[in-house]
Amino acid sequence: MRVALYYAPAADDPLWARGAEWLGRDPLTDAPRLQPALPDIAAVTAEPRLYGFHATLKPPMTLREDVTWDTVVRTTRAIAAAIPAFDLPTLAVADLDGFLALRETVPSPALQALADACTAGADALRAPPAPDELARRRRAGLSAAQEANLRAWGYPYVFATWTFHLSLTRRLSAGEHARIRLVAESWFADALGLHRRVADLCLFVQRGPGSPFVLAGRVGLAG
């Protein structure tokens, strides 16, 4: 089993439904959702569909053998209790290293602080990554800072190398990018301008290799 700490919109936020429909799966029920009528949409969204509509705060981790689910919940509550809820900046469809994602339109120190707290605060739960996982990460070509993060935290994109994003596609060709971005901007337009709060941490669980991540619970932030 792997566990991750994510940001995900509230269940009554229109962005939750729009994201689940775009990816073709509801991460709470694991039920399929009807995707927009776009050629190859199932293939283009296959990778983010596995992880569910989310932004990563603590990357997926295999738990140490002595860690129980109660320990995971207690640890998450301790992290959440130290961080007040805050406003999320307005989001927009953006390019991120060739794939499409929803990104914040202005920098958010509160988001960075939340991700940093999750990365450090939940790390005692994490088993060391297997050699094949390390090799897979390194095939992407890591910077010195990313390599140091991989060694220390089991994942290259944390702290200064972390970016807030809700993934929408795999990496796209230039032709795909132009076509799909227009559809994505239209699809999410009504939801992106709404005011929203970051009010909880979402615990997502992958039961076994290749299984989809599902939302197992939400833990409220302070205030």
Secondary structure, 3 states (H helix, E strand, C coil): CEEEEEECCCCCCHHHHHHHHHHCECCCCCCECCCCCCCCHHHHCHHHHHHCCCEEEEEEEEECCCCCHHHHHHHHHHHHHCCECEECCCEEEEEECCEEEEEECCCCHHHHHHHHHHHHHCHHHECCCCHHHHHHHHCCCCCHHHHHHHHHHCCCCCHHHCCCCEEEEEECCHHHHHHHHHHHHHHHHHHHCCCCEECEEEEEEECCCCCCCEEEEEEECEC
